[in-house]
Amino acid sequence: MSQTAIINALREARLSGEKLASYPGPTPSSMAEAFAIQSAVRTSIGWTHAGWKIGCTSEKAQKALHTDGPFPGPVYKERLFPAGSHVATLASNSRTTEPEIAFTLARGLPARDKPWSVDEVLEAVATVHPSIEIVNPRLPKGFSDVVEWYVADGGLSHALVLGPGVKPLKRADYAKITNRISINGQKKYEGLGANALGGPELALTWLANDLVAKGLFLRAGDVVTTGVITAVFETSIGDLVEASYDLIGNVSVQL
């Protein structure tokens, strides 16, 4: 089957939320081909591109998905929800729930003749947000697949719940952010900002430069969520997940 068939199948699965019963073609031969498929889905799906997620920035997430580095995926306006929202999922979906630290950019970080530094990237930040990403792989093997399929499948994102923004922090504070997670009122997990690639400011800087290398760039208004900082955990339909972060506030989602 052609790459076009893979693009079409992944786009329709993303629109419907349904898991694919079989693979729409051969495994992408490289990360570059996988990202090209992701990009083709993103530009043809008819949704508004609102920013990016960074997958597998934590060691726990990398172990869970059998990879050794991060990768980007698109965030869509149509799948971006305010804190306290109900996010619908199908019974067949995964509901891997990932508490994360997110940013909204005040200005873009386009290509130039040297990489963007952490301080320069932080100067481009407008607001910092508590967030929760809902992850749902749409390919048959789910989390037992290879990383090229995760990338092709839009980084596996289903939805992003974004809490209220606060003013940017001091650089040294981002890695120290702690959070506490409760499910249906019961305390379950704790996390630390440093779990995401050493700190969310480092993950954001990685993305800024990775996109430039791919011929893209972060734009003013983009929302970027920087990866799970707790253990990776599943939730069920009807669960209420609440995440409390020191320094940046709270966010919740009803599944």
GUMI-784734 format. One line per 3 residues: number of its first residue (from 1); their letters; for each residue x, y, z of N, C-alpha, C, O. Coordinates in Angstrom, 1 decimal. Layout:
% residues N
NUM = A = X Y Z X Y Z X Y Z X Y Z | ... $
This chain:
% residues 255
1 = MSQ = 0.8 -1.2 0.0 0.0 0.0 0.0 0.9 1.2 0.0 2.0 1.2 0.5 | 0.4 2.4 -0.5 1.1 3.6 -0.6 1.1 4.4 0.6 0.3 4.1 1.5 | 2.0 5.4 0.7 2.1 6.3 1.8 0.7 7.0 1.9 0.3 7.4 3.0 $
4 = TAI = 0.2 7.3 0.8 -1.1 8.0 0.8 -2.2 7.2 1.5 -3.0 7.8 2.2 | -2.2 5.9 1.4 -3.2 5.1 2.1 -3.0 5.2 3.6 -3.9 5.2 4.3 | -1.7 5.2 4.0 -1.4 5.3 5.4 -1.9 6.7 6.0 -2.5 6.8 7.0 $
7 = INA = -1.6 7.7 5.2 -2.0 9.1 5.6 -3.6 9.1 5.7 -4.1 9.6 6.7 | -4.2 8.6 4.8 -5.7 8.7 4.8 -6.3 7.9 5.9 -7.2 8.3 6.6 | -5.7 6.7 6.2 -6.2 5.8 7.3 -6.0 6.5 8.7 -6.9 6.5 9.5 $
10 = LRE = -4.8 7.1 8.9 -4.5 7.7 10.1 -5.4 9.0 10.3 -5.8 9.3 11.4 | -5.6 9.7 9.2 -6.5 10.9 9.3 -7.9 10.5 9.7 -8.5 11.1 10.6 | -8.4 9.5 9.1 -9.8 9.1 9.4 -9.9 8.5 10.8 -10.9 8.7 11.5 $
13 = ARL = -8.9 7.8 11.2 -8.9 7.3 12.6 -8.8 8.4 13.6 -9.5 8.3 14.7 | -8.1 9.4 13.3 -8.0 10.6 14.2 -9.3 11.3 14.3 -9.7 11.7 15.3 | -10.0 11.4 13.1 -11.3 12.1 13.1 -12.4 11.3 13.8 -13.2 11.9 14.5 $
16 = SGE = -12.4 10.0 13.7 -13.4 9.2 14.2 -13.1 8.8 15.7 -14.1 8.5 16.4 | -11.9 8.7 16.0 -11.5 8.2 17.4 -11.4 6.7 17.4 -11.0 6.1 18.4 | -11.7 6.0 16.3 -11.8 4.6 16.3 -10.3 4.0 16.1 -9.6 4.6 15.3 $
19 = KLA = -10.1 2.9 16.8 -8.8 2.2 16.6 -8.8 1.4 15.3 -9.8 0.9 14.9 | -7.7 1.5 14.6 -7.6 0.7 13.3 -7.5 -0.8 13.6 -6.8 -1.2 14.5 | -8.2 -1.6 12.8 -8.2 -3.0 13.0 -7.0 -3.7 12.4 -6.6 -4.7 12.8 $
22 = SYP = -6.4 -3.0 11.4 -5.2 -3.5 10.8 -4.3 -2.4 10.3 -4.7 -1.2 10.3 | -3.1 -2.7 10.0 -2.1 -1.6 9.6 -2.4 -1.2 8.2 -2.7 -2.0 7.3 | -2.4 0.1 8.0 -2.8 0.6 6.6 -1.6 0.6 5.6 -1.8 1.0 4.5 $
25 = GPT = -0.5 0.0 6.0 0.7 -0.1 5.2 1.9 -0.5 6.0 1.8 -0.8 7.2 | 3.1 -0.5 5.3 4.3 -1.0 6.0 4.7 0.1 7.1 4.4 1.3 7.0 | 5.4 -0.4 8.1 6.0 0.5 9.1 6.9 1.5 8.4 7.7 1.2 7.5 $
28 = PSS = 6.7 2.8 8.8 7.6 3.8 8.2 9.1 3.4 8.3 9.5 2.9 9.4 | 9.9 3.7 7.3 11.2 3.2 7.3 12.2 4.0 8.1 13.3 3.6 8.3 | 11.8 5.2 8.5 12.7 6.1 9.3 11.8 7.1 10.0 10.6 7.2 9.8 $
31 = MAE = 12.5 7.8 11.0 11.8 8.8 11.7 11.4 9.9 10.8 10.3 10.6 11.0 | 12.2 10.2 9.8 11.9 11.2 8.8 10.6 10.9 8.0 9.8 11.8 7.8 | 10.5 9.6 7.6 9.3 9.2 6.9 8.1 9.3 7.8 7.0 9.7 7.4 $
34 = AFA = 8.2 8.9 9.1 7.1 8.9 10.1 6.7 10.4 10.3 5.5 10.6 10.3 | 7.6 11.3 10.4 7.2 12.7 10.6 6.6 13.3 9.3 5.7 14.1 9.4 | 7.0 12.8 8.2 6.4 13.3 6.9 4.9 12.8 6.9 4.0 13.6 6.4 $
37 = IQS = 4.6 11.6 7.3 3.3 11.1 7.4 2.5 11.9 8.4 1.4 12.4 8.1 | 3.0 12.2 9.6 2.4 13.0 10.6 2.0 14.4 10.0 0.9 14.9 10.2 | 3.0 15.0 9.3 2.8 16.3 8.8 1.7 16.3 7.7 0.9 17.3 7.6 $
40 = AVR = 1.6 15.3 6.9 0.6 15.2 5.8 -0.8 15.0 6.5 -1.8 15.6 6.0 | -0.9 14.3 7.5 -2.2 14.2 8.2 -2.6 15.5 8.8 -3.7 15.9 8.7 | -1.6 16.2 9.4 -1.9 17.5 10.1 -2.4 18.5 9.1 -3.3 19.3 9.4 $
43 = TSI = -1.8 18.5 7.9 -2.2 19.6 6.9 -3.4 19.2 6.1 -4.0 20.1 5.5 | -3.8 17.9 6.2 -5.0 17.5 5.4 -6.3 17.2 6.3 -7.3 17.0 5.8 | -6.1 17.3 7.6 -7.2 16.9 8.5 -8.4 17.9 8.6 -9.5 17.5 8.9 $
46 = GWT = -8.1 19.1 8.3 -9.1 20.2 8.3 -9.3 20.8 9.7 -10.2 21.6 9.9 | -8.4 20.5 10.6 -8.5 21.1 12.0 -7.5 22.2 12.0 -6.6 22.3 11.2 | -7.6 23.1 13.1 -6.7 24.2 13.2 -5.5 23.8 14.1 -5.6 23.3 15.2 $
49 = HAG = -4.3 23.9 13.6 -3.1 23.6 14.3 -2.8 24.7 15.4 -2.7 25.9 15.0 | -2.8 24.3 16.6 -2.7 25.2 17.7 -1.3 25.1 18.5 -1.1 25.9 19.4 | -0.5 24.2 18.1 0.8 24.0 18.8 1.3 22.6 18.7 1.0 21.9 17.8 $
52 = WKI = 2.0 22.2 19.8 2.7 20.9 19.7 2.7 20.3 21.1 2.7 20.9 22.1 | 2.8 19.0 21.1 3.1 18.2 22.3 4.5 17.6 22.0 4.9 17.4 20.9 | 5.2 17.3 23.2 6.4 16.5 23.1 6.2 15.2 23.8 6.0 15.2 25.0 $
55 = GCT = 6.4 14.1 23.0 6.2 12.8 23.6 7.5 12.3 24.1 8.6 12.6 23.6 | 7.4 11.5 25.1 8.6 10.7 25.7 9.7 11.6 26.1 10.9 11.4 25.8 | 9.4 12.6 26.9 10.5 13.4 27.5 10.9 12.9 28.8 12.0 13.2 29.3 $
58 = SEK = 10.1 12.0 29.4 10.5 11.4 30.7 11.1 10.0 30.5 10.8 9.3 29.5 | 12.0 9.6 31.4 12.6 8.2 31.3 11.5 7.2 31.4 11.5 6.1 30.8 | 10.5 7.4 32.3 9.4 6.5 32.5 8.6 6.3 31.2 8.2 5.2 30.8 $
61 = AQK = 8.3 7.4 30.5 7.6 7.3 29.2 8.4 6.7 28.2 7.9 5.9 27.4 | 9.7 6.9 28.1 10.5 6.3 27.1 10.6 4.8 27.3 10.5 4.0 26.4 | 10.7 4.4 28.6 10.6 2.9 28.9 9.3 2.3 28.5 9.2 1.2 27.9 $
64 = ALH = 8.2 3.0 28.8 6.9 2.5 28.5 6.7 2.3 27.0 6.0 1.4 26.6 | 7.2 3.2 26.2 7.0 3.2 24.7 8.2 2.7 24.0 8.3 2.8 22.7 | 9.2 2.2 24.7 10.3 1.5 24.1 11.1 2.4 23.1 11.4 2.0 22.0 $
67 = TDG = 11.4 3.6 23.6 12.2 4.5 22.7 13.2 5.2 23.6 13.1 5.1 24.9 | 14.2 5.9 23.0 15.2 6.5 23.8 15.3 8.0 23.6 16.3 8.6 24.0 | 14.3 8.6 23.1 14.3 10.1 22.9 12.9 10.6 22.6 12.0 9.9 22.4 $
70 = PFP = 12.8 12.0 22.7 11.5 12.6 22.5 11.1 12.7 21.0 11.9 12.5 20.1 | 9.9 13.1 20.8 9.4 13.3 19.5 8.2 14.3 19.5 7.5 14.3 20.6 | 8.0 15.1 18.5 6.8 16.1 18.5 5.6 15.5 17.9 5.6 14.5 17.1 $
73 = GPV = 4.5 16.1 18.3 3.2 15.8 17.7 2.3 17.0 17.7 2.5 17.9 18.6 | 1.3 17.1 16.8 0.5 18.4 16.8 -0.5 18.4 17.9 -1.1 17.4 18.3 | -0.8 19.7 18.3 -1.9 20.0 19.1 -2.9 20.7 18.3 -2.6 21.7 17.6 $
76 = YKE = -4.2 20.3 18.3 -5.2 20.9 17.5 -6.2 21.8 18.4 -6.5 21.4 19.5 | -6.7 22.9 17.8 -7.6 23.7 18.6 -8.9 22.9 18.9 -9.4 23.0 20.0 | -9.3 22.0 18.0 -10.5 21.2 18.2 -10.3 20.2 19.3 -11.3 19.6 19.8 $
79 = RLF = -9.1 19.9 19.7 -8.8 18.9 20.8 -8.1 19.6 22.0 -7.5 18.9 22.8 | -8.3 20.9 22.1 -7.8 21.7 23.2 -8.9 22.1 24.1 -9.8 22.8 23.6 | -8.9 21.7 25.4 -10.0 22.0 26.3 -9.5 22.8 27.5 -8.4 22.6 27.9 $
82 = PAG = -10.5 23.6 28.1 -10.1 24.3 29.3 -10.2 23.4 30.5 -10.8 22.3 30.5 | -9.6 23.8 31.6 -9.6 23.0 32.8 -11.1 22.8 33.3 -11.9 23.6 33.1 | -11.3 21.6 33.8 -12.6 21.2 34.3 -13.5 20.6 33.2 -14.7 20.2 33.5 $
85 = SHV = -13.0 20.5 32.0 -13.8 19.9 30.9 -14.1 18.4 31.0 -13.3 17.7 31.7 | -15.1 18.0 30.3 -15.4 16.6 30.1 -14.8 16.3 28.7 -15.1 16.9 27.7 | -13.9 15.3 28.7 -13.3 14.8 27.4 -13.8 13.4 27.1 -13.6 12.5 27.8 $
88 = ATL = -14.6 13.4 26.0 -15.2 12.1 25.7 -14.2 11.1 25.0 -13.3 11.6 24.3 | -14.3 9.9 25.4 -13.5 8.8 24.7 -14.4 7.6 24.4 -15.5 7.5 25.0 | -14.0 6.8 23.5 -14.8 5.6 23.2 -14.4 4.5 24.1 -13.3 4.5 24.7 $
91 = ASN = -15.2 3.5 24.3 -14.9 2.4 25.2 -13.6 1.7 24.7 -12.9 1.1 25.5 | -13.4 1.6 23.4 -12.2 0.9 22.8 -10.9 1.7 23.0 -9.8 1.2 22.7 | -11.0 3.0 23.4 -9.8 3.9 23.4 -9.0 3.5 24.7 -9.4 3.0 25.7 $
94 = SRT = -7.7 3.9 24.5 -6.8 4.0 25.7 -7.1 5.4 26.3 -7.5 6.3 25.6 | -6.9 5.5 27.6 -7.1 6.8 28.3 -5.8 7.0 29.2 -6.0 7.3 30.4 | -4.7 6.9 28.6 -3.5 7.2 29.3 -3.4 8.7 29.6 -3.6 9.5 28.7 $
97 = TEP = -3.3 9.0 30.9 -3.5 10.4 31.3 -2.2 10.9 31.9 -1.6 10.3 32.8 | -1.8 12.0 31.3 -0.4 12.5 31.5 -0.4 13.9 32.0 -0.6 14.9 31.3 | -0.1 14.2 33.3 0.0 15.5 33.9 1.3 16.1 33.3 2.4 15.5 33.4 $
100 = EIA = 1.2 17.3 32.8 2.3 17.9 32.1 2.4 19.4 32.4 1.4 20.0 32.9 | 3.5 20.1 32.1 3.7 21.5 32.2 3.7 22.1 30.7 4.4 21.6 29.9 | 2.9 23.1 30.5 2.7 23.6 29.1 3.1 25.1 29.1 3.1 25.8 30.1 $
103 = FTL = 3.3 25.5 27.9 3.7 26.9 27.6 2.8 27.5 26.5 2.4 26.7 25.6 | 2.5 28.8 26.5 2.0 29.5 25.4 3.0 30.5 25.0 3.5 31.2 25.8 | 3.3 30.6 23.7 4.4 31.5 23.2 3.9 32.9 22.9 2.8 33.1 22.3 $
106 = ARG = 4.7 33.9 23.2 4.3 35.3 22.9 4.9 35.7 21.5 4.3 36.5 20.8 | 5.9 35.0 21.1 6.5 35.3 19.8 7.1 34.0 19.2 7.4 33.0 19.9 | 7.4 34.0 17.9 7.9 32.9 17.2 9.4 32.7 17.4 10.1 33.7 17.8 $
109 = LPA = 9.9 31.5 17.0 11.3 31.2 17.1 11.7 30.6 15.8 11.9 29.4 15.7 | 11.8 31.4 14.7 12.1 30.9 13.4 13.5 30.4 13.2 14.4 30.6 14.1 | 13.8 29.9 12.0 15.1 29.4 11.7 16.1 30.6 11.7 15.8 31.7 11.3 $
112 = RDK = 17.3 30.3 12.1 18.4 31.2 12.0 19.7 30.5 11.9 19.7 29.2 11.8 | 20.9 31.2 12.0 22.1 30.5 11.8 22.7 29.8 13.0 23.8 29.3 12.9 | 22.1 29.9 14.2 22.5 29.1 15.4 21.3 28.7 16.1 20.2 29.2 16.0 $
115 = PWS = 21.5 27.6 17.0 20.4 27.1 17.8 19.9 28.2 18.8 20.6 29.1 19.2 | 18.6 28.0 19.1 18.0 28.8 20.2 18.5 28.3 21.5 18.5 27.1 21.8 | 18.9 29.3 22.4 19.3 28.9 23.7 18.1 28.8 24.7 17.0 29.3 24.3 $
118 = VDE = 18.3 28.2 25.8 17.2 28.1 26.8 16.7 29.5 27.2 15.5 29.7 27.2 | 17.6 30.4 27.5 17.2 31.7 27.9 16.4 32.5 26.8 15.4 33.2 27.1 | 16.8 32.3 25.6 16.1 33.0 24.5 14.7 32.4 24.3 13.8 33.1 24.0 $
121 = VLE = 14.6 31.1 24.4 13.3 30.4 24.3 12.4 30.9 25.4 11.2 31.1 25.2 | 12.9 31.0 26.7 12.1 31.4 27.8 11.6 32.9 27.6 10.6 33.2 28.1 | 12.4 33.7 27.0 12.1 35.1 26.7 10.9 35.1 25.7 10.2 36.1 25.7 $
124 = AVA = 10.7 34.1 25.0 9.5 34.0 24.0 8.3 33.5 24.6 7.2 33.5 24.0 | 8.3 33.1 25.9 7.1 32.5 26.6 6.2 33.6 27.1 6.6 34.6 27.7 | 4.9 33.4 26.8 3.9 34.4 27.3 3.4 33.9 28.7 3.3 34.7 29.6 $
127 = TVH = 3.0 32.6 28.8 2.4 32.1 30.0 2.8 30.6 30.2 3.1 29.9 29.2 | 2.7 30.2 31.4 3.0 28.8 31.8 1.7 28.2 32.3 0.9 28.9 33.0 | 1.4 26.9 32.0 0.1 26.3 32.4 0.3 24.9 33.0 1.1 24.2 32.6 $
130 = PSI = -0.6 24.6 34.0 -0.7 23.2 34.3 -1.6 22.5 33.2 -2.5 23.2 32.7 | -1.3 21.3 32.8 -2.0 20.7 31.8 -2.1 19.2 32.0 -1.4 18.6 32.8 | -3.1 18.5 31.3 -3.3 17.1 31.3 -3.5 16.7 29.9 -4.4 17.1 29.2 $
133 = EIV = -2.6 15.8 29.4 -2.8 15.2 28.1 -3.5 13.8 28.2 -3.1 13.0 29.0 | -4.4 13.6 27.3 -5.0 12.2 27.2 -4.4 11.6 25.9 -4.5 12.2 24.8 | -3.8 10.4 26.1 -3.1 9.8 25.0 -3.9 8.5 24.6 -4.4 7.8 25.4 $
136 = NPR = -4.0 8.3 23.3 -4.7 7.2 22.7 -4.1 6.7 21.4 -4.4 7.3 20.4 | -3.3 5.7 21.4 -2.8 5.2 20.1 -3.9 4.6 19.3 -4.8 3.9 19.8 | -3.8 4.8 18.0 -4.9 4.4 17.0 -4.5 3.2 16.2 -5.3 2.8 15.4 $
139 = LPK = -3.3 2.7 16.4 -2.8 1.6 15.6 -3.0 0.3 16.4 -3.0 0.3 17.6 | -3.0 -0.9 15.7 -3.4 -2.2 16.4 -2.6 -2.6 17.6 -3.2 -3.1 18.5 | -1.3 -2.4 17.6 -0.5 -2.8 18.7 -0.4 -1.8 19.8 0.1 -2.1 20.9 $
142 = GFS = -1.0 -0.6 19.6 -1.1 0.4 20.7 0.3 0.7 21.2 1.2 1.1 20.5 | 0.5 0.6 22.5 1.8 0.9 23.2 2.8 -0.1 23.0 4.0 0.0 23.5 | 2.5 -1.2 22.3 3.5 -2.2 22.0 4.1 -2.1 20.6 4.8 -3.0 20.1 $
145 = DVV = 3.9 -0.9 20.0 4.3 -0.7 18.6 5.7 -0.2 18.6 6.4 -0.1 19.6 | 6.2 0.2 17.4 7.5 0.9 17.3 7.4 2.4 17.2 6.3 2.9 16.9 | 8.4 3.1 17.6 8.3 4.5 17.7 7.9 5.2 16.4 7.3 6.3 16.4 $
148 = EWY = 8.3 4.7 15.3 7.9 5.3 14.0 6.4 5.4 13.8 5.9 6.4 13.3 | 5.7 4.4 14.3 4.2 4.5 14.3 3.7 5.5 15.2 2.7 6.2 14.9 | 4.3 5.7 16.4 3.9 6.7 17.4 4.0 8.1 16.7 3.1 8.9 16.9 $
151 = VAD = 5.1 8.3 16.0 5.3 9.6 15.4 4.3 9.8 14.3 3.7 10.9 14.2 | 4.2 8.8 13.4 3.2 8.9 12.3 1.8 9.2 12.8 1.0 9.9 12.2 | 1.4 8.5 13.9 0.1 8.7 14.5 0.0 9.9 15.4 -0.7 9.9 16.4 $
154 = GGL = 0.6 11.0 15.0 0.5 12.3 15.6 1.0 12.4 17.1 0.5 13.2 17.8 | 1.9 11.5 17.4 2.4 11.5 18.8 1.5 10.9 19.8 1.6 11.0 21.0 | 0.4 10.2 19.2 -0.6 9.5 20.0 -1.6 10.3 20.8 -2.3 9.8 21.6 $
157 = SHA = -1.5 11.6 20.6 -2.4 12.5 21.4 -3.9 12.3 21.0 -4.2 12.2 19.9 | -4.7 12.4 22.1 -6.2 12.4 21.9 -6.7 13.8 22.2 -7.5 14.4 21.5 | -6.3 14.4 23.3 -6.8 15.7 23.8 -5.8 16.3 24.7 -5.0 15.6 25.4 $
160 = LVL = -5.8 17.7 24.8 -5.0 18.4 25.8 -5.9 19.3 26.6 -6.7 20.1 26.0 | -5.9 19.1 27.9 -6.7 20.0 28.8 -5.7 21.0 29.4 -4.7 20.6 30.1 | -6.0 22.3 29.2 -5.0 23.4 29.5 -5.6 24.2 30.7 -6.7 24.8 30.6 $
163 = GPG = -4.9 24.3 31.8 -5.3 25.1 32.9 -4.9 26.6 32.7 -4.3 26.9 31.7 | -5.4 27.4 33.5 -5.1 28.9 33.4 -3.6 29.2 33.4 -2.8 28.5 34.1 | -3.2 30.1 32.6 -1.8 30.5 32.5 -1.4 31.5 33.6 -2.2 32.2 34.1 $
166 = VKP = -0.1 31.4 33.9 0.5 32.3 34.9 1.7 32.9 34.2 2.2 32.4 33.1 | 2.3 33.9 34.8 3.5 34.6 34.2 4.7 33.6 34.3 4.7 32.8 35.1 | 5.6 33.8 33.3 6.8 32.9 33.3 7.5 33.0 34.7 7.6 34.0 35.3 $
169 = LKR = 8.1 31.8 35.0 8.9 31.7 36.2 10.4 32.0 36.0 10.8 32.2 34.8 | 11.1 32.1 37.0 12.6 32.1 36.9 13.0 30.8 36.3 12.5 29.7 36.6 | 14.1 30.8 35.5 14.6 29.6 34.8 14.8 28.5 35.8 14.4 27.3 35.5 $
172 = ADY = 15.4 28.8 36.9 15.7 27.7 37.9 14.5 27.0 38.5 14.6 26.0 39.1 | 13.4 27.7 38.4 12.2 27.2 39.1 11.5 26.0 38.3 10.8 25.2 39.0 | 11.6 26.0 37.0 10.8 25.1 36.2 11.0 23.6 36.6 10.1 22.8 36.8 $
175 = AKI = 12.3 23.2 36.8 12.6 21.8 37.1 12.1 21.4 38.5 12.0 20.2 38.8 | 11.9 22.4 39.4 11.5 22.2 40.7 10.0 22.1 40.9 9.6 21.7 42.0 | 9.2 22.4 39.9 7.8 22.3 40.0 7.4 20.9 40.4 7.8 19.9 39.8 $
178 = TNR = 6.6 20.8 41.5 6.0 19.5 41.9 4.5 19.5 41.6 3.9 20.5 41.6 | 4.0 18.3 41.4 2.6 18.1 41.3 2.1 16.9 42.0 2.8 16.0 42.3 | 0.8 16.9 42.3 0.1 15.8 43.0 -1.2 15.5 42.3 -1.9 16.4 41.9 $
181 = ISI = -1.4 14.2 42.1 -2.5 13.8 41.3 -3.5 13.0 42.1 -3.1 12.1 42.9 | -4.8 13.3 42.0 -5.8 12.5 42.6 -6.8 12.0 41.5 -7.0 12.7 40.5 | -7.3 10.8 41.7 -8.3 10.2 40.8 -9.5 9.9 41.7 -9.5 9.1 42.6 $
184 = NGQ = -10.7 10.5 41.3 -11.9 10.4 42.1 -11.7 10.7 43.5 -12.3 10.0 44.4 | -10.9 11.7 43.8 -10.7 12.2 45.2 -9.6 11.5 46.0 -9.4 11.8 47.1 | -9.0 10.4 45.4 -8.0 9.7 46.1 -6.6 10.0 45.6 -6.4 10.0 44.4 $
187 = KKY = -5.7 10.4 46.5 -4.4 10.7 46.1 -3.7 9.5 45.5 -3.7 8.4 46.0 | -3.0 9.7 44.3 -2.4 8.6 43.6 -1.0 8.8 43.2 -0.2 7.9 43.5 | -0.6 9.9 42.6 0.7 10.1 42.1 1.3 11.4 42.4 0.6 12.4 42.7 $
190 = EGL = 2.6 11.5 42.3 3.3 12.8 42.4 4.4 12.9 41.3 4.8 11.9 40.8 | 4.7 14.1 40.9 5.7 14.3 39.9 6.5 15.5 40.1 6.3 16.3 41.0 | 7.6 15.6 39.3 8.5 16.7 39.4 8.9 17.2 38.0 9.1 16.4 37.0 $
193 = GAN = 9.0 18.6 37.8 9.2 19.1 36.5 10.5 18.6 35.9 10.5 18.5 34.6 | 11.5 18.3 36.7 12.8 17.8 36.1 12.6 16.4 35.4 13.5 16.0 34.6 | 11.5 15.7 35.6 11.2 14.4 35.0 11.1 14.6 33.5 11.3 13.6 32.7 $
196 = ALG = 10.7 15.8 33.0 10.5 16.0 31.5 11.8 16.5 31.0 12.0 17.7 30.9 | 12.7 15.6 30.5 14.0 16.0 29.8 14.9 16.9 30.7 15.7 17.7 30.1 | 14.8 16.8 32.0 15.6 17.6 32.9 14.8 18.9 33.3 15.3 19.5 34.3 $
199 = GPE = 13.8 19.2 32.7 13.0 20.4 33.0 12.2 20.8 31.8 12.6 20.7 30.7 | 10.9 21.3 32.0 10.1 21.7 30.9 10.7 22.8 30.0 10.4 22.8 28.8 | 11.6 23.6 30.6 12.2 24.7 29.8 13.2 24.1 28.8 13.5 24.6 27.7 $
202 = LAL = 13.8 22.9 29.2 14.8 22.2 28.4 14.0 21.5 27.3 14.5 21.4 26.1 | 12.9 20.9 27.6 12.1 20.2 26.6 11.6 21.2 25.5 11.6 21.0 24.4 | 11.1 22.4 26.0 10.7 23.5 25.1 11.8 23.9 24.1 11.6 24.1 22.9 $
205 = TWL = 13.0 24.0 24.7 14.1 24.4 23.9 14.5 23.3 22.9 14.8 23.6 21.7 | 14.4 22.1 23.3 14.6 21.0 22.4 13.7 21.1 21.2 14.1 20.9 20.0 | 12.4 21.3 21.5 11.4 21.3 20.4 11.6 22.5 19.5 11.5 22.3 18.3 $
208 = AND = 12.0 23.7 20.0 12.2 24.8 19.2 13.3 24.5 18.1 13.1 24.9 17.0 | 14.3 23.9 18.5 15.4 23.6 17.6 15.1 22.4 16.7 15.6 22.3 15.6 | 14.4 21.4 17.3 14.0 20.2 16.5 13.1 20.6 15.3 13.3 20.2 14.2 $
211 = LVA = 12.2 21.5 15.6 11.3 22.0 14.5 12.0 22.7 13.4 11.8 22.5 12.2 | 12.9 23.6 13.8 13.8 24.3 12.9 14.5 23.3 12.0 14.6 23.5 10.7 | 15.0 22.3 12.6 15.8 21.2 11.8 14.8 20.5 10.8 15.3 20.0 9.8 $
214 = KGL = 13.6 20.5 11.1 12.6 19.9 10.2 11.9 20.8 9.3 11.0 20.4 8.5 | 12.4 22.1 9.2 11.9 23.1 8.3 10.6 23.8 8.8 9.9 24.4 8.0 | 10.4 23.6 10.1 9.2 24.3 10.7 9.7 25.2 11.8 10.9 25.3 12.0 $
217 = FLR = 8.8 25.8 12.6 9.2 26.6 13.8 8.1 26.9 14.7 6.9 26.9 14.2 | 8.4 27.1 15.9 7.4 27.6 16.9 6.9 29.0 16.5 7.7 29.8 16.2 | 5.6 29.2 16.6 5.0 30.5 16.2 4.3 31.1 17.4 4.0 30.5 18.4 $
220 = AGD = 4.2 32.4 17.3 3.4 33.2 18.4 2.1 32.6 18.6 1.4 32.3 17.6 | 1.7 32.4 19.8 0.4 31.8 20.1 0.4 30.3 20.2 -0.6 29.7 20.7 | 1.4 29.6 19.8 1.5 28.2 19.9 1.4 27.7 21.4 2.0 28.4 22.3 $
223 = VVT = 0.7 26.7 21.6 0.7 26.0 22.9 1.6 24.8 22.8 1.5 24.0 21.8 | 2.5 24.6 23.8 3.4 23.5 23.8 3.3 22.8 25.1 3.5 23.4 26.2 | 3.0 21.5 25.1 3.0 20.7 26.3 4.2 19.8 26.3 4.5 19.2 25.3 $
226 = TGV = 4.9 19.8 27.5 6.3 19.3 27.4 6.5 17.9 28.0 7.7 17.5 28.2 | 5.5 17.1 28.2 5.7 15.7 28.5 5.3 15.4 29.9 5.4 16.2 30.8 | 4.9 14.1 30.1 4.5 13.7 31.4 5.6 13.7 32.5 6.7 13.4 32.2 $
229 = ITA = 5.2 14.2 33.7 6.2 14.3 34.8 5.9 13.4 35.9 6.6 13.4 37.0 | 4.8 12.6 35.8 4.5 11.5 36.8 4.7 10.2 36.2 5.2 10.1 35.1 | 4.4 9.1 36.9 4.3 7.8 36.3 3.2 7.8 35.2 2.3 8.7 35.2 $
232 = VFE = 3.4 7.0 34.3 2.4 6.8 33.2 1.2 6.0 33.7 1.5 4.9 34.2 | 0.0 6.5 33.7 -1.1 5.7 34.2 -2.4 5.8 33.3 -2.6 6.8 32.6 | -3.2 4.7 33.4 -4.4 4.7 32.7 -5.6 5.1 33.6 -5.6 5.0 34.8 $
235 = TSI = -6.6 5.6 32.9 -7.9 6.0 33.6 -9.0 5.4 32.9 -8.9 4.8 31.8 | -10.2 5.5 33.5 -11.4 4.9 33.0 -12.5 5.9 32.7 -12.5 7.0 33.2 | -13.4 5.6 31.8 -14.5 6.5 31.6 -15.3 6.8 32.9 -15.6 5.9 33.6 $
238 = GDL = -15.5 8.0 33.1 -16.1 8.5 34.3 -15.2 9.0 35.4 -15.6 9.6 36.4 | -13.9 8.7 35.3 -12.9 9.2 36.3 -12.8 10.7 36.2 -12.8 11.3 35.2 | -12.6 11.3 37.4 -12.2 12.7 37.6 -10.8 12.7 38.0 -10.4 12.2 39.0 $
241 = VEA = -9.9 13.3 37.2 -8.5 13.4 37.4 -8.2 14.9 37.8 -8.5 15.8 37.0 | -7.6 15.1 38.9 -7.2 16.4 39.4 -5.7 16.5 39.6 -5.1 15.6 40.2 | -5.1 17.6 39.1 -3.6 17.7 39.2 -3.4 19.1 39.8 -3.8 20.1 39.3 $
244 = SYD = -2.6 19.1 40.9 -2.3 20.3 41.6 -0.8 20.5 41.5 0.0 19.7 41.9 | -0.4 21.7 41.0 1.0 22.0 40.8 1.4 23.2 41.6 0.7 24.2 41.7 | 2.5 23.1 42.4 3.0 24.3 43.1 3.5 25.3 42.0 3.9 24.8 40.9 $
247 = LIG = 3.4 26.5 42.2 3.9 27.6 41.4 3.1 28.0 40.2 3.0 29.1 39.8 | 2.3 27.0 39.7 1.6 27.3 38.4 0.1 27.0 38.5 -0.7 27.4 37.6 | -0.4 26.3 39.6 -1.9 26.2 39.7 -2.4 24.8 39.5 -1.7 23.8 39.6 $
250 = NVS = -3.7 24.7 39.2 -4.4 23.4 39.1 -5.1 23.2 37.8 -5.4 24.1 37.1 | -5.4 21.9 37.5 -6.1 21.6 36.3 -6.9 20.2 36.6 -6.3 19.4 37.4 | -8.0 20.1 36.0 -8.8 18.8 36.2 -9.5 18.4 34.9 -9.7 19.3 34.0 $
253 = VQL = -9.8 17.1 34.8 -10.5 16.7 33.6 -11.5 15.5 34.0 -11.1 14.7 34.9 | -12.7 15.5 33.5 -13.6 14.4 33.7 -13.6 13.6 32.4 -13.8 14.1 31.3 | -13.3 12.3 32.6 -13.3 11.4 31.4 -14.6 10.8 31.1 -14.8 10.0 30.2 $
